[in-house]
């Protein structure tokens, strides 16, 4: 019997939904949680799908962690807990194409992409909805550049680590973006606070 669960990597806790699934089978929930946390430790801070393969007769089980969703990997890469509330106007990070290649390599199999280039474009599409810049540009522009062959060498060689100088420049570019969008972010936060107050009133 196979169960697919979405868990907090390295920090799974008992919850009613899982108890209801495992309780009737006589499976030790504490053992499952300990094994899942051990298997997903390296993805800590992200939500990760895992497959729990249970032998109903022997009560033994195996855990297969899958790679986290692309959006989770991207958020981790920019150190953000969530995506942008307004992806077109408020940006949450600025990645190098090499960082996109790294995620594309991890997700290529799950995406069933026929080439790394196609996987890279899929990851770039996720950047659009999260509000992440790539190479200090809008991801749509970078997708066009991928089609034009601008990043062919990096993609073909599967380069995952950008040079230190490049990372510094991207960080500096993003600081300027953050300053420019500061007033907009404050406005969004005020609206959210007001909505929360009205809700609790």
C-alpha positions as a Markdown table, in Angstrom:
| # | Residue | x | y | z |
|---|---|---|---|---|
| 1 | Unk | 0.0 | 0.0 | 0.0 |
| 2 | Unk | 1.4 | 3.4 | -1.0 |
| 3 | Unk | 0.6 | 6.7 | 0.5 |
| 4 | Unk | 1.8 | 10.1 | -0.8 |
| 5 | Unk | 2.2 | 12.8 | 1.9 |
| 6 | Unk | 3.4 | 16.4 | 1.8 |
| 7 | Unk | 5.4 | 17.0 | 4.9 |
| 8 | Unk | 7.5 | 19.7 | 6.6 |
| 9 | Unk | 11.0 | 18.4 | 5.8 |
| 10 | Unk | 12.9 | 17.3 | 8.9 |
| 11 | Unk | 10.1 | 18.6 | 11.1 |
| 12 | Unk | 7.0 | 16.4 | 10.5 |
| 13 | Unk | 4.7 | 16.3 | 13.5 |
| 14 | Unk | 1.7 | 14.0 | 14.3 |
| 15 | Unk | -1.6 | 15.3 | 12.8 |
| 16 | Unk | -5.1 | 13.9 | 12.6 |
| 17 | Unk | -5.0 | 13.2 | 8.8 |
| 18 | Unk | -2.0 | 11.0 | 9.1 |
| 19 | Unk | -3.2 | 9.3 | 12.3 |
| 20 | Unk | -6.5 | 8.4 | 10.5 |
| 21 | Unk | -4.6 | 6.9 | 7.6 |
| 22 | Unk | -2.0 | 4.9 | 9.6 |
| 23 | Unk | -3.9 | 4.1 | 12.9 |
| 24 | Unk | -6.3 | 1.5 | 11.4 |
| 25 | Unk | -3.3 | -0.2 | 9.8 |
| 26 | Unk | -1.6 | -0.6 | 13.1 |
| 27 | Unk | 1.5 | 1.3 | 12.0 |
| 28 | Unk | 3.6 | 3.0 | 14.7 |
| 29 | Unk | 3.1 | 6.7 | 13.9 |
| 30 | Unk | 6.1 | 7.8 | 16.0 |
| 31 | Unk | 8.4 | 5.5 | 14.0 |
| 32 | Unk | 7.0 | 6.8 | 10.7 |
| 33 | Unk | 7.6 | 10.4 | 11.8 |
| 34 | Unk | 11.2 | 9.7 | 13.0 |
| 35 | Unk | 12.0 | 8.0 | 9.7 |
| 36 | Unk | 10.4 | 10.7 | 7.5 |
| 37 | Unk | 12.3 | 13.4 | 9.4 |
| 38 | Unk | 15.6 | 11.6 | 9.0 |
| 39 | Unk | 15.0 | 11.0 | 5.2 |
| 40 | Unk | 14.0 | 14.6 | 4.6 |
| 41 | Unk | 16.5 | 16.4 | 6.8 |
| 42 | Unk | 18.5 | 17.9 | 3.9 |
| 43 | Unk | 15.4 | 19.8 | 2.7 |
| 44 | Unk | 14.7 | 21.3 | 6.1 |
| 45 | Unk | 12.6 | 24.5 | 5.9 |
| 46 | Unk | 10.7 | 23.2 | 2.8 |
| 47 | Unk | 7.5 | 21.2 | 2.2 |
| 48 | Unk | 8.5 | 17.8 | 0.6 |
| 49 | Unk | 6.4 | 15.1 | -0.9 |
| 50 | Unk | 7.3 | 11.6 | 0.4 |
| 51 | Unk | 6.0 | 8.2 | -0.6 |
| 52 | Unk | 5.3 | 5.8 | 2.2 |
| 53 | Unk | 5.2 | 2.2 | 1.0 |
| 54 | Unk | 3.6 | 0.0 | 3.7 |
| 55 | Unk | 3.5 | -3.7 | 3.9 |
| 56 | Unk | 0.1 | -4.2 | 5.6 |
| 57 | Unk | 0.9 | -7.8 | 6.7 |
| 58 | Unk | 4.3 | -7.2 | 8.3 |
| 59 | Unk | 3.6 | -3.5 | 9.3 |
| 60 | Unk | 7.0 | -2.6 | 7.8 |
| 61 | Unk | 7.4 | 0.4 | 5.6 |
| 62 | Unk | 9.9 | 2.2 | 3.4 |
| 63 | Unk | 10.1 | 6.0 | 2.9 |
| 64 | Unk | 11.0 | 7.6 | -0.4 |
| 65 | Unk | 11.5 | 11.3 | -0.3 |
| 66 | Unk | 10.8 | 13.1 | -3.6 |
| 67 | Unk | 12.4 | 16.4 | -4.5 |
| 68 | Unk | 10.5 | 19.4 | -3.2 |
| 69 | Unk | 8.2 | 21.4 | -5.5 |
| 70 | Unk | 10.1 | 23.9 | -7.8 |
| 71 | Unk | 8.5 | 26.8 | -6.0 |
| 72 | Unk | 9.9 | 25.6 | -2.6 |
| 73 | Unk | 13.4 | 25.2 | -4.1 |
| 74 | Unk | 13.2 | 28.7 | -5.6 |
| 75 | Unk | 12.1 | 30.2 | -2.3 |
| 76 | Unk | 14.9 | 28.5 | -0.5 |
| 77 | Unk | 17.4 | 29.8 | -3.1 |
| 78 | Unk | 16.3 | 33.4 | -2.4 |
| 79 | Unk | 15.8 | 32.9 | 1.4 |
| 80 | Unk | 12.1 | 33.7 | 1.2 |
| 81 | Unk | 9.3 | 32.1 | 3.2 |
| 82 | Unk | 6.6 | 32.9 | 0.6 |
| 83 | Unk | 6.2 | 34.3 | -2.9 |
| 84 | Unk | 5.5 | 37.9 | -3.7 |
| 85 | Unk | 2.0 | 39.3 | -3.0 |
| 86 | Unk | 2.3 | 41.2 | -6.3 |
| 87 | Unk | 4.8 | 39.3 | -8.5 |
| 88 | Unk | 4.7 | 41.9 | -11.3 |
| 89 | Unk | 5.5 | 44.8 | -9.0 |
| 90 | Unk | 7.2 | 43.4 | -5.9 |
| 91 | Unk | 10.3 | 41.2 | -6.3 |
| 92 | Unk | 11.5 | 38.8 | -3.6 |
| 93 | Unk | 14.9 | 37.9 | -5.0 |
| 94 | Unk | 17.4 | 38.0 | -7.9 |
| 95 | Unk | 19.0 | 34.7 | -9.1 |
| 96 | Unk | 21.8 | 33.8 | -11.4 |
| 97 | Unk | 21.0 | 31.5 | -14.4 |
| 98 | Unk | 23.4 | 29.0 | -12.8 |
| 99 | Unk | 21.1 | 28.7 | -9.8 |
| 100 | Unk | 18.1 | 28.1 | -12.2 |
| 101 | Unk | 20.2 | 25.3 | -13.9 |
| 102 | Unk | 20.9 | 23.7 | -10.5 |
| 103 | Unk | 17.1 | 23.5 | -9.7 |
| 104 | Unk | 16.3 | 22.4 | -13.3 |
| 105 | Unk | 18.8 | 19.5 | -12.9 |
| 106 | Unk | 17.1 | 18.4 | -9.6 |
| 107 | Unk | 13.6 | 18.6 | -11.1 |
| 108 | Unk | 14.2 | 17.5 | -14.8 |
| 109 | Unk | 13.1 | 13.9 | -14.1 |
| 110 | Unk | 9.9 | 15.0 | -12.2 |
| 111 | Unk | 9.1 | 17.4 | -15.0 |
| 112 | Unk | 9.6 | 14.7 | -17.6 |
| 113 | Unk | 11.4 | 17.4 | -19.6 |
| 114 | Unk | 13.1 | 16.1 | -22.7 |
| 115 | Unk | 16.1 | 18.4 | -22.2 |
| 116 | Unk | 17.8 | 20.4 | -19.5 |
| 117 | Unk | 17.0 | 23.6 | -21.6 |
| 118 | Unk | 13.2 | 22.8 | -21.4 |
| 119 | Unk | 13.5 | 22.2 | -17.6 |
| 120 | Unk | 15.3 | 25.5 | -17.2 |
| 121 | Unk | 12.4 | 27.3 | -19.0 |
| 122 | Unk | 9.9 | 25.6 | -16.7 |
| 123 | Unk | 11.8 | 26.8 | -13.6 |
| 124 | Unk | 12.0 | 30.3 | -15.1 |
| 125 | Unk | 8.2 | 30.2 | -15.6 |
| 126 | Unk | 7.8 | 29.5 | -11.8 |
| 127 | Unk | 10.0 | 32.6 | -11.1 |
| 128 | Unk | 7.4 | 34.7 | -12.8 |
| 129 | Unk | 4.6 | 33.7 | -10.4 |
| 130 | Unk | 6.9 | 34.0 | -7.3 |
| 131 | Unk | 8.2 | 37.5 | -8.2 |
| 132 | Unk | 11.9 | 36.4 | -8.7 |
| 133 | Unk | 14.2 | 38.2 | -11.0 |
| 134 | Unk | 16.9 | 36.2 | -12.9 |
| 135 | Unk | 20.1 | 37.9 | -14.0 |
| 136 | Unk | 18.5 | 41.2 | -12.8 |
| 137 | Unk | 15.8 | 40.8 | -15.5 |
| 138 | Unk | 12.2 | 39.7 | -15.7 |
| 139 | Unk | 12.1 | 35.9 | -16.1 |
| 140 | Unk | 10.0 | 36.3 | -19.4 |
| 141 | Unk | 13.0 | 38.1 | -20.9 |
| 142 | Unk | 15.4 | 35.4 | -19.7 |
| 143 | Unk | 13.1 | 32.7 | -21.3 |
| 144 | Unk | 13.4 | 34.5 | -24.6 |
| 145 | Unk | 17.2 | 34.7 | -24.2 |
| 146 | Unk | 17.3 | 30.9 | -23.4 |
| 147 | Unk | 15.5 | 30.4 | -26.7 |
| 148 | Unk | 18.0 | 32.6 | -28.5 |
| 149 | Unk | 20.9 | 30.5 | -27.1 |
| 150 | Unk | 22.3 | 33.2 | -24.9 |
| 151 | Unk | 22.9 | 30.7 | -22.0 |
| 152 | Unk | 23.6 | 27.6 | -24.1 |
| 153 | Unk | 27.1 | 27.1 | -22.7 |
| 154 | Unk | 26.0 | 27.3 | -19.1 |
| 155 | Unk | 23.1 | 24.9 | -19.7 |
| 156 | Unk | 25.0 | 22.4 | -21.9 |
| 157 | Unk | 27.8 | 22.2 | -19.3 |
| 158 | Unk | 25.2 | 22.0 | -16.5 |
| 159 | Unk | 27.0 | 24.8 | -14.5 |
| 160 | Unk | 25.3 | 25.2 | -11.1 |
| 161 | Unk | 27.5 | 27.7 | -9.3 |
| 162 | Unk | 27.8 | 31.3 | -10.3 |
| 163 | Unk | 31.1 | 33.2 | -9.8 |
| 164 | Unk | 31.3 | 35.2 | -6.6 |
| 165 | Unk | 31.6 | 38.5 | -8.5 |
| 166 | Unk | 28.4 | 37.8 | -10.3 |
| 167 | Unk | 26.5 | 37.0 | -7.1 |
| 168 | Unk | 27.7 | 40.3 | -5.6 |
| 169 | Unk | 26.5 | 42.2 | -8.6 |
| 170 | Unk | 23.1 | 40.5 | -8.5 |
| 171 | Unk | 22.8 | 41.3 | -4.8 |
| 172 | Unk | 23.7 | 44.9 | -5.4 |
| 173 | Unk | 21.2 | 45.1 | -8.3 |
| 174 | Unk | 18.5 | 43.7 | -6.0 |
| 175 | Unk | 19.2 | 46.2 | -3.2 |
| 176 | Unk | 18.4 | 48.9 | -5.7 |
| 177 | Unk | 15.1 | 47.1 | -6.7 |
| 178 | Unk | 14.2 | 46.7 | -3.0 |
| 179 | Unk | 14.7 | 50.4 | -2.3 |
| 180 | Unk | 12.6 | 51.3 | -5.3 |
| 181 | Unk | 9.7 | 49.1 | -4.2 |
| 182 | Unk | 9.9 | 49.9 | -0.4 |
| 183 | Unk | 6.9 | 52.3 | -0.5 |
| 184 | Unk | 4.8 | 49.8 | -2.4 |
| 185 | Unk | 5.6 | 47.0 | 0.1 |
| 186 | Unk | 4.7 | 49.3 | 3.0 |
| 187 | Unk | 1.4 | 50.1 | 1.3 |
| 188 | Unk | 0.6 | 46.3 | 0.9 |
| 189 | Unk | 1.5 | 45.7 | 4.6 |
| 190 | Unk | -0.8 | 48.5 | 5.7 |
| 191 | Unk | -3.6 | 47.1 | 3.7 |
| 192 | Unk | -3.0 | 43.6 | 5.1 |
| 193 | Unk | -3.0 | 45.0 | 8.7 |
| 194 | Unk | -6.2 | 46.9 | 8.0 |
| 195 | Unk | -7.9 | 43.8 | 6.6 |
| 196 | Unk | -6.8 | 41.8 | 9.6 |
| 197 | Unk | -8.2 | 44.4 | 12.0 |
| 198 | Unk | -11.5 | 44.5 | 10.2 |
| 199 | Unk | -11.7 | 40.7 | 10.3 |
| 200 | Unk | -11.1 | 40.6 | 14.0 |
| 201 | Unk | -13.4 | 43.5 | 14.8 |
